[in-house]
Amino acid sequence: MKSGDTFFVKVSMEDSGLIKSMALTLYSDDSAFEIIDGKWLNHQAVISDFNKENKDAAIAFKEENNYCGEIFELEVQAKKDLTIIEGMFDVDAVLKNGQETVACKGITISYDK
């Protein structure tokens, strides 16, 4: 990866269980990457938000929903020449069904140029 190259970081989830909302906090090296944009990959949500300064995102559904597969995409630009390796990006997820917290299962991160 060369300085200035843009690529996508995709967050996938194996199985959310029944949820009404979810929050993601994304972690990356600010000296190596610039976040360009981020978006949820679901159009059935009543709220889907991304704050690139805070590197967090929230989504909410009107009804209980089982959310799985590719769920979020981050557009990133390399600030320097580097090799993309596992662990360069990380994510914490909080899943809720109303006030009840739901255990998060099987979140993975993949890279796509």
Disulfide bonds with the S-S distance in Angstrom:
none
